[in-house]
Amino acid sequence: MSAKQRIFISSVQKELAHERRAVKDFVHADPLLSRFFEVFLFEDLPAADLRADAVYLSEVDRSTLYLALFGNDYGFEDAQGISPTEREFDRATTLGKPRLIYVRGGDDGARHPKMRSLVRKAGDQLIRRRFGDTPELIAAIHASLVDHLARTGALRTSPFDATACADATLADISQDKLTLFLARAQSNRGYALDPATPMHSALTHLNLLDAGQPTHAAILLFGQAPQRFLPSSELKCMHFHGTGVSKPIPSYQIYKGTVFELVDQALDFVLSKIARTVGTRAAGPQAPVDYELPREAVAEAIVNAVAHRDYTSNASVQVMLFADRLEIWNPGELPPQLTVDNLRRPHASIPRSPRIAEPLFLARYIEKAGTGTLDMISQCAQAGLPAPEFRQDGGQFIQTLWRPKGVTKGAEVATAGTKPGTKSGPSRDQVKILAKASTGAALTELMTVAERTNRSKFRDQVIQPLMDQGLLEMTLPDKPTSSQQKYRLTEQGAAWLANRAIKGSKGP
């Protein structure tokens, strides 16, 4: 092996002494990184009759990579008022060294004015990463160094989605899921393979085998139990009544399954919690349904998160519905060729996992044209909503869709003239149940109000529809069969009842 690449760590030593040492120890202990890198710390040099500035600048010259940790302090200033940290940054810039910049904390107002200026100068030239604690810093540096090795050709490896999934065999692939996909792909895109195509042939055609073994993409797309091999591929959905994260979470679901199943389940979760208007059948046999957020935009955001997430991360996709917005978080960052601003104008499609993106395209879950975010912006504009927002934060890509103001969140809105008991609103019995559940009631209490005796039918036919509409919720959602379980009115349910009472007080 050729000589190791030298990493020069630059920072205010006293302020970031712990972080500097932690980075060096991590790189030297990591089985992969230690093969390629060695770390220089100024404090490890023995005492010598040399000028400090001459030493640290010569070490920058000798190093392959410049890694800077910026905190609040600016450090010692020389006769020209410039600190060693800034001198080192400027030297690395002049020499064209690859530079990795990590900024501690998000409050730039707490920094020394000259450090704020240095952070801005670095940000004008290259991408900075922010970190909150040492583990977060270590994780970010690990990803950056592996990426550097891959880009420079020192580390040659196949993409994660194309490599074999350890311990997985063809027995871990669901024939039923693969057959359903092939039928959908043939119907939607005219795909060449027949639904009866043997599993091995179908997976080979889709480039989902690695030396005869199912790849990570194959397991994520058609696995019997994908989370057995990739636990963090699960998807978490949360519904909060307010505008911030708070506990207890009123509605919290963790979904497992293939990428197709995750998208479908998450979409159903969101649509069941937001307001919808059911029209009439004047134009056809199917009554049209309009949601407060465009269904297509919600679906696109969820698919984006599942398709483009970093599957090597221990984090999961999170779908969080608040009173004023829908936020979808996925681990990973935009590829270097794209910025957040690029997403608001025509841009190339650059999937993180091409072997996952291709089947999603064939099943018509996505279009491989780089138009997904533009479609979301257009759909929200047509619905009279603010444009979606996109941002990067702590290694997460976040999409935000804003809900309309003043809407009755989570409740199905009946059209004018609708009578109780139709598909556009709760029945009379359900209205009684909502009133009874204002402060929480057991299932047996609600059955008494509705004069029902069959527990299973009552739960499935009366209670579950109210929960699906977001009007009613369990007090113990994580323990649905608990003997202590009760049902209570949601904020949306209360708003629906209040709105109904106002209408009723006005008379016919």
C-alpha positions as CSV (number, residue, x, y, z in Angstrom):
1,M,0.0,0.0,0.0
2,S,1.2,3.5,-0.7
3,A,2.0,6.0,2.1
4,K,-0.9,7.0,4.2
5,Q,-2.6,10.3,3.6
6,R,-2.0,12.9,6.3
7,I,-4.9,14.8,7.9
8,F,-4.1,18.2,9.4
9,I,-6.7,19.2,12.1
10,S,-7.0,22.9,12.6
11,S,-8.9,24.5,15.4
12,V,-8.5,26.6,18.6
13,Q,-6.8,24.0,20.6
14,K,-8.0,24.9,24.1
15,E,-11.6,25.2,23.2
16,L,-11.8,22.0,21.1
17,A,-9.1,19.9,22.7
18,H,-11.5,17.0,23.4
19,E,-12.9,16.9,19.9
20,R,-9.4,17.1,18.3
21,R,-8.2,14.1,20.3
22,A,-11.5,12.2,19.7
23,V,-11.1,12.6,15.9
24,K,-7.5,11.4,15.9
25,D,-8.3,8.4,18.1
26,F,-11.3,7.5,16.0
27,V,-9.4,7.6,12.7
28,H,-6.5,5.6,14.0
29,A,-8.8,3.0,15.6
30,D,-11.2,2.6,12.6
31,P,-10.3,-0.6,10.6
32,L,-10.9,1.1,7.3
33,L,-9.8,4.7,7.8
34,S,-6.6,3.7,9.6
35,R,-5.4,1.9,6.5
36,F,-5.5,5.2,4.5
37,F,-5.0,8.1,7.0
38,E,-2.8,9.4,9.8
39,V,-3.8,12.5,11.8
40,F,-1.5,15.4,12.8
41,L,-2.2,17.3,16.0
42,F,0.1,20.2,16.9
43,E,0.0,19.3,20.6
44,D,1.6,15.9,19.9
45,L,4.9,17.6,18.7
46,P,7.8,17.4,21.1
47,A,9.2,20.7,22.4
48,A,11.6,22.3,19.9
49,D,13.4,25.6,19.3
50,L,11.1,26.5,16.4
51,R,8.6,29.2,15.8
52,A,5.1,27.8,16.2
53,D,3.7,29.5,13.1
54,A,6.4,28.1,11.0
55,V,5.7,24.6,12.3
56,Y,2.0,24.5,11.8
57,L,2.1,26.1,8.3
58,S,4.8,23.6,7.2
59,E,2.5,20.8,8.5
60,V,-0.3,22.1,6.4
61,D,2.0,21.9,3.5
62,R,2.9,18.3,4.2
63,S,-0.8,17.2,4.7
64,T,-3.1,15.7,2.1
65,L,-6.3,16.8,3.8
66,Y,-7.1,20.0,5.8
67,L,-9.8,19.4,8.5
68,A,-11.1,22.4,10.4
69,L,-13.2,22.5,13.6
70,F,-14.7,25.9,14.2
71,G,-16.2,26.8,17.5
72,N,-16.9,30.1,19.3
73,D,-13.3,31.3,20.1
74,Y,-11.1,32.9,17.5
75,G,-7.9,32.2,19.4
76,F,-4.5,33.9,19.7
77,E,-4.0,36.8,17.2
78,D,-0.6,37.6,15.7
79,A,0.7,41.1,15.0
80,Q,-1.7,41.4,12.0
81,G,-4.7,40.3,14.2
82,I,-5.0,36.9,12.5
83,S,-5.2,33.6,14.4
84,P,-3.3,30.4,13.6
85,T,-6.6,28.8,12.6
86,E,-7.3,31.4,9.9
87,R,-3.7,31.3,8.7
88,E,-4.0,27.5,8.3
89,F,-7.3,27.8,6.4
90,D,-5.8,30.4,4.1
91,R,-2.7,28.3,3.5
92,A,-4.7,25.1,2.7
93,T,-6.9,27.2,0.3
94,T,-3.8,28.7,-1.5
95,L,-2.3,25.2,-1.9
96,G,-5.6,23.7,-3.2
97,K,-5.8,21.1,-0.4
98,P,-9.1,19.3,0.0
99,R,-10.8,21.0,2.9
100,L,-13.4,19.6,5.3
101,I,-15.1,22.2,7.6
102,Y,-17.1,21.4,10.7
103,V,-18.8,24.1,12.7
104,R,-19.9,23.4,16.3
105,G,-23.4,24.6,17.2
106,G,-26.0,26.6,15.3
107,D,-25.9,29.9,17.2
108,D,-23.5,32.0,15.2
109,G,-24.3,35.0,17.4
110,A,-22.3,33.4,20.3
111,R,-19.1,33.3,18.2
112,H,-16.2,35.8,18.3
113,P,-16.8,38.3,15.5
114,K,-13.7,37.2,13.7
115,M,-14.7,33.6,14.0
116,R,-18.1,34.5,12.5
117,S,-16.2,36.1,9.7
118,L,-14.1,33.0,9.2
119,V,-17.1,30.7,9.2
120,R,-18.7,32.9,6.5
121,K,-15.5,32.9,4.5
122,A,-15.3,29.2,4.6
123,G,-19.0,28.9,3.7
124,D,-18.5,31.1,0.6
125,Q,-16.0,28.6,-0.7
126,L,-17.2,25.2,0.2
127,I,-19.9,23.2,2.0
128,R,-19.7,23.3,5.8
129,R,-21.1,20.7,8.2
130,R,-22.5,21.7,11.6
131,F,-22.3,19.3,14.6
132,G,-23.8,19.3,18.1
133,D,-21.7,16.8,20.0
134,T,-18.7,14.6,19.5
135,P,-20.5,11.4,18.2
136,E,-22.3,13.6,15.6
137,L,-18.9,15.1,14.6
138,I,-17.3,11.6,14.3
139,A,-20.2,10.3,12.2
140,A,-19.9,13.3,9.8
141,I,-16.1,13.0,9.5
142,H,-16.4,9.2,8.8
143,A,-18.8,9.8,6.0
144,S,-16.7,12.6,4.5
145,L,-13.5,10.6,4.6
146,V,-15.0,7.5,3.0
147,D,-16.5,9.7,0.3
148,H,-13.0,11.3,-0.2
149,L,-11.5,7.8,-0.6
150,A,-14.2,6.8,-3.1
151,R,-13.9,10.0,-5.1
152,T,-10.1,9.7,-5.4
153,G,-10.2,6.1,-6.3
154,A,-8.4,4.9,-3.2
155,L,-11.5,2.9,-2.2
156,R,-13.2,0.9,-4.9
157,T,-16.6,-0.5,-3.9
158,S,-20.0,-1.1,-5.4
159,P,-22.9,1.2,-4.4
160,F,-24.8,0.0,-1.3
161,D,-27.9,-0.8,-3.3
162,A,-26.0,-3.0,-5.7
163,T,-24.1,-5.1,-3.1
164,A,-25.2,-8.4,-1.8
165,C,-27.3,-8.3,1.4
166,A,-25.4,-10.3,4.0
167,D,-27.0,-13.7,4.8
168,A,-29.9,-13.1,2.5
169,T,-30.9,-15.8,-0.1
170,L,-33.6,-16.0,-2.7
171,A,-35.8,-17.6,0.0
172,D,-36.0,-14.1,1.6
173,I,-37.6,-12.7,-1.5
174,S,-41.4,-12.8,-1.7
175,Q,-42.6,-14.3,-5.0
176,D,-46.1,-12.7,-4.5
177,K,-44.6,-9.2,-4.1
178,L,-42.4,-9.7,-7.2
179,T,-45.3,-11.1,-9.2
180,L,-47.5,-8.1,-8.2
181,F,-44.8,-5.7,-9.2
182,L,-44.2,-7.3,-12.6
183,A,-48.0,-7.1,-13.4
184,R,-48.0,-3.4,-12.3
185,A,-44.8,-2.6,-14.3
186,Q,-46.2,-4.3,-17.4
187,S,-49.5,-2.4,-17.1
188,N,-48.0,1.0,-16.3
189,R,-44.9,1.1,-18.4
190,G,-45.2,-1.8,-20.9
191,Y,-42.4,-3.7,-19.1
192,A,-41.1,-6.6,-21.1
193,L,-41.2,-9.3,-18.3
194,D,-44.4,-11.3,-17.8
195,P,-45.7,-11.7,-14.2
196,A,-45.0,-15.4,-14.5
197,T,-41.3,-14.8,-15.0
198,P,-39.2,-17.0,-12.7
199,M,-37.8,-15.1,-9.7
200,H,-34.1,-15.5,-10.7
201,S,-34.7,-14.3,-14.2
202,A,-36.7,-11.3,-13.0
203,L,-34.2,-10.2,-10.4
204,T,-31.3,-10.6,-13.0
205,H,-33.2,-8.5,-15.5
206,L,-33.6,-5.8,-12.8
207,N,-29.9,-6.0,-11.8
208,L,-30.9,-7.1,-8.3
209,L,-28.5,-10.0,-7.9
210,D,-24.8,-9.9,-6.8
211,A,-23.1,-13.2,-7.7
212,G,-26.5,-14.9,-7.4
213,Q,-27.3,-13.3,-4.0
214,P,-30.1,-10.8,-3.5
215,T,-28.7,-7.2,-3.2
216,H,-29.8,-4.7,-0.6
217,A,-32.1,-3.2,-3.2
218,A,-33.8,-6.6,-3.9
219,I,-34.5,-7.0,-0.1
220,L,-35.8,-3.5,0.2
221,L,-38.1,-3.9,-2.9
222,F,-39.3,-7.4,-2.6
223,G,-38.2,-8.9,0.7
224,Q,-40.3,-11.1,2.9
225,A,-39.2,-9.0,5.9
226,P,-36.8,-6.2,4.8
227,Q,-36.3,-4.9,8.4
228,R,-34.9,-8.3,9.4
229,F,-31.8,-7.3,7.4
230,L,-32.1,-3.5,7.4
231,P,-33.8,-2.4,10.7
232,S,-33.5,1.3,10.0
233,S,-35.4,1.0,6.7
234,E,-38.7,1.2,8.8
235,L,-40.7,4.4,8.5
236,K,-42.1,6.3,11.5
237,C,-45.3,8.4,11.2
238,M,-46.3,10.9,14.0
239,H,-49.3,13.2,14.3
240,F,-49.1,16.2,16.7
241,H,-52.0,18.5,17.5
242,G,-49.8,21.5,17.9
243,T,-47.0,23.0,15.9
244,G,-44.1,21.4,17.7
245,V,-42.9,18.0,18.8
246,S,-44.3,17.1,22.2
247,K,-45.0,14.0,24.3
248,P,-47.1,12.0,24.6
249,I,-47.5,11.7,20.8
250,P,-51.2,11.5,20.1
251,S,-50.8,9.2,17.1
252,Y,-47.5,7.3,16.4
253,Q,-47.1,4.4,14.0
254,I,-43.9,2.5,12.9
255,Y,-44.4,0.9,9.5
256,K,-42.4,-2.0,8.2
257,G,-42.3,-3.7,4.8
258,T,-40.9,-3.1,1.3
259,V,-40.3,0.4,-0.1
260,F,-43.7,0.2,-1.9
261,E,-45.5,-0.8,1.3
262,L,-43.8,1.9,3.3
263,V,-44.9,4.6,0.8
264,D,-48.5,3.3,0.7
265,Q,-48.8,3.1,4.5
266,A,-47.3,6.5,5.2
267,L,-49.5,8.1,2.5
268,D,-52.6,6.5,4.1
269,F,-51.5,7.7,7.5
270,V,-51.3,11.3,6.4
271,L,-54.5,11.3,4.3
272,S,-56.4,9.8,7.3
273,K,-55.4,12.7,9.5
274,I,-56.0,15.7,7.3
275,A,-59.3,17.4,6.3
276,R,-61.0,16.2,3.1
277,T,-64.1,17.3,1.2
278,V,-66.3,14.7,-0.4
279,G,-68.2,16.0,-3.4
280,T,-71.3,14.7,-5.1
281,R,-71.8,12.0,-7.8
282,A,-73.1,14.4,-10.3
283,A,-70.2,13.9,-12.6
284,G,-70.0,10.1,-12.3
285,P,-70.5,7.1,-10.0
286,Q,-67.5,7.9,-7.9
287,A,-67.8,10.9,-5.5
288,P,-64.6,13.1,-5.8
289,V,-62.5,13.6,-2.7
290,D,-60.3,16.7,-2.2
291,Y,-57.7,16.8,0.5
292,E,-56.5,20.0,2.2
293,L,-53.0,19.0,1.0
294,P,-52.7,17.8,-2.6
295,R,-52.6,14.0,-2.5
296,E,-50.0,13.9,-5.3
297,A,-47.7,16.4,-3.5
298,V,-47.9,14.3,-0.3
299,A,-47.2,11.1,-2.2
300,E,-44.2,12.7,-4.0
301,A,-42.6,13.9,-0.8
302,I,-42.9,10.5,0.8
303,V,-41.6,8.7,-2.2
304,N,-38.7,11.2,-2.4
305,A,-37.8,10.4,1.2
306,V,-37.9,6.6,0.8
307,A,-36.2,6.5,-2.6
308,H,-33.4,9.0,-1.9
309,R,-32.6,8.3,1.7
310,D,-29.2,7.0,2.9
311,Y,-29.8,3.3,3.7
312,T,-26.4,3.0,5.4
313,S,-27.6,5.4,8.1
314,N,-29.0,4.2,11.4
315,A,-31.8,6.8,11.2
316,S,-35.2,6.1,9.7
317,V,-37.5,8.2,7.5
318,Q,-39.9,10.3,9.7
319,V,-43.2,11.6,8.6
320,M,-44.5,14.2,11.1
321,L,-47.9,15.9,10.7
322,F,-48.3,19.2,12.7
323,A,-51.3,21.5,13.0
324,D,-49.7,23.9,10.4
325,R,-47.5,21.7,8.3
326,L,-46.3,18.3,7.1
327,E,-42.6,17.6,7.6
328,I,-40.8,14.6,6.1
329,W,-37.3,13.8,7.2
330,N,-34.9,11.4,5.6
331,P,-31.3,10.6,6.4
332,G,-28.9,11.7,3.8
333,E,-27.8,14.8,1.9
334,L,-28.3,16.1,-1.6
335,P,-25.6,14.9,-4.1
336,P,-22.8,17.4,-4.7
337,Q,-24.3,18.4,-8.0
338,L,-27.5,19.6,-6.5
339,T,-28.4,22.4,-4.0
340,V,-31.6,23.2,-2.3
341,D,-32.1,26.1,-4.7
342,N,-31.7,23.7,-7.7
343,L,-34.8,21.8,-6.6
344,R,-36.9,24.9,-7.4
345,R,-35.9,24.9,-11.1
346,P,-35.5,22.2,-13.8
347,H,-32.6,19.9,-12.8
348,A,-31.3,16.4,-13.5
349,S,-32.5,13.3,-11.8
350,I,-29.7,12.0,-9.6
351,P,-31.0,9.0,-7.6
352,R,-28.9,7.9,-4.6
353,S,-29.9,4.3,-5.1
354,P,-30.5,3.7,-8.9
355,R,-31.5,0.1,-8.4
356,I,-34.3,1.1,-6.1
357,A,-35.3,4.0,-8.3
358,E,-35.8,1.9,-11.4
359,P,-38.5,-0.4,-10.0
360,L,-40.2,2.6,-8.4
361,F,-40.3,4.1,-11.9
362,L,-41.6,1.0,-13.5
363,A,-44.4,0.8,-10.9
364,R,-45.2,4.5,-11.6
365,Y,-44.3,5.7,-8.1
366,I,-41.8,8.1,-9.6
367,E,-40.7,9.8,-12.9
368,K,-37.0,9.7,-13.7
369,A,-37.0,13.3,-15.0
370,G,-36.0,15.4,-12.0
371,T,-39.5,16.9,-11.9
372,G,-40.7,15.7,-8.6
373,T,-40.0,18.8,-6.5
374,L,-41.3,21.0,-9.3
375,D,-44.5,19.0,-9.5
376,M,-44.9,19.5,-5.7
377,I,-44.5,23.2,-6.0
378,S,-47.0,23.4,-8.9
379,Q,-49.6,21.3,-7.1
380,C,-49.4,23.3,-3.9
381,A,-49.7,26.6,-5.9
382,Q,-52.8,25.2,-7.7
383,A,-54.3,24.4,-4.3
384,G,-53.6,28.0,-3.1
385,L,-50.9,26.9,-0.6
386,P,-47.4,28.3,0.0
387,A,-44.6,26.7,-1.9
388,P,-43.0,23.6,-0.2
389,E,-39.8,24.2,1.6
390,F,-36.6,22.1,1.3
391,R,-33.6,22.2,3.6
392,Q,-30.6,20.2,4.9
393,D,-30.2,20.0,8.7
394,G,-27.7,17.7,10.6
395,G,-27.4,15.1,7.9
396,Q,-31.1,15.0,7.3
397,F,-33.0,16.2,4.2
398,I,-36.3,17.9,5.2
399,Q,-39.4,18.6,3.0
400,T,-42.2,20.8,4.4
401,L,-45.7,21.1,3.0
402,W,-47.7,23.9,4.6
403,R,-51.3,23.2,5.6
404,P,-54.0,25.8,4.9
405,K,-55.0,28.1,7.8
406,G,-58.3,27.7,9.5
407,V,-59.1,24.3,8.1
408,T,-60.7,21.6,10.4
409,K,-57.7,19.4,10.6
410,G,-58.2,15.6,10.3
411,A,-62.0,15.6,10.0
412,E,-63.9,14.7,6.9
413,V,-66.0,17.7,5.8
414,A,-69.5,17.0,4.7
415,T,-70.8,18.8,1.7
416,A,-73.8,21.1,2.1
417,G,-77.1,19.3,2.6
418,T,-75.6,16.0,3.7
419,K,-77.6,14.0,6.1
420,P,-76.1,12.1,9.0
421,G,-75.4,8.5,8.1
422,T,-74.3,9.2,4.5
423,K,-70.7,8.5,3.5
424,S,-69.9,12.2,3.8
425,G,-70.2,12.4,7.6
426,P,-70.6,10.4,10.8
427,S,-73.9,8.6,11.6
428,R,-76.2,9.6,14.4
429,D,-74.7,6.8,16.6
430,Q,-71.2,8.0,15.8
431,V,-72.1,11.6,16.7
432,K,-73.4,10.3,20.1
433,I,-70.1,8.5,20.6
434,L,-68.0,11.6,19.8
435,A,-70.0,13.5,22.4
436,K,-69.5,10.8,25.0
437,A,-65.8,10.5,24.3
438,S,-65.1,14.2,24.9
439,T,-63.1,13.3,28.1
440,G,-62.4,9.7,27.3
441,A,-64.6,6.6,27.6
442,A,-64.1,2.8,27.5
443,L,-65.3,0.7,24.6
444,T,-68.1,-0.7,26.7
445,E,-69.4,2.8,27.7
446,L,-69.5,3.8,24.0
447,M,-71.3,0.5,23.1
448,T,-74.0,1.4,25.7
449,V,-74.5,4.9,24.2
450,A,-74.9,3.4,20.7
451,E,-77.0,0.5,22.1
452,R,-74.7,-2.1,20.5
453,T,-73.8,-5.5,21.9
454,N,-71.3,-7.0,19.4
455,R,-67.8,-5.8,20.5
456,S,-66.0,-6.8,17.3
457,K,-68.5,-5.3,14.9
458,F,-68.8,-2.2,16.9
459,R,-65.1,-1.6,16.9
460,D,-64.7,-2.3,13.2
461,Q,-67.9,-0.6,11.9
462,V,-68.3,2.3,14.2
463,I,-65.1,3.1,16.2
464,Q,-62.4,2.4,13.5
465,P,-64.0,4.7,10.9
466,L,-64.0,7.6,13.4
467,M,-60.3,6.9,14.1
468,D,-59.6,6.7,10.4
469,Q,-61.2,10.2,10.0
470,G,-59.0,11.6,12.8
471,L,-62.0,12.4,15.0
472,L,-61.3,9.8,17.7
473,E,-58.1,8.3,19.1
474,M,-56.9,5.7,21.6
475,T,-55.5,6.9,25.0
476,L,-53.0,4.0,24.8
477,P,-52.1,3.8,21.1
478,D,-49.1,1.6,21.7
479,K,-51.3,-0.9,23.6
480,P,-54.5,-1.3,21.5
481,T,-55.7,-4.4,23.4
482,S,-55.0,-3.1,26.9
483,S,-57.8,-3.5,29.5
484,Q,-57.2,0.2,30.4
485,Q,-57.8,1.4,26.9
486,K,-60.1,4.3,26.3
487,Y,-61.1,6.4,23.4
488,R,-61.2,10.2,23.4
489,L,-62.1,13.0,21.1
490,T,-59.2,14.5,19.1
491,E,-58.7,18.2,18.6
492,Q,-60.1,17.7,15.2
493,G,-63.1,15.8,16.5
494,A,-63.8,18.6,19.0
495,A,-63.7,21.1,16.2
496,W,-66.1,19.0,14.1
497,L,-68.6,18.7,16.9
498,A,-68.4,22.4,17.7
499,N,-68.9,23.2,14.0
500,R,-71.9,20.9,13.9
501,A,-73.4,22.5,17.0
502,I,-73.1,25.9,15.5
503,K,-74.8,24.8,12.3
504,G,-77.6,23.1,14.4
505,S,-78.2,26.2,16.5
506,K,-79.0,28.2,13.3
507,G,-81.9,25.9,12.5
508,P,-82.9,24.5,9.2
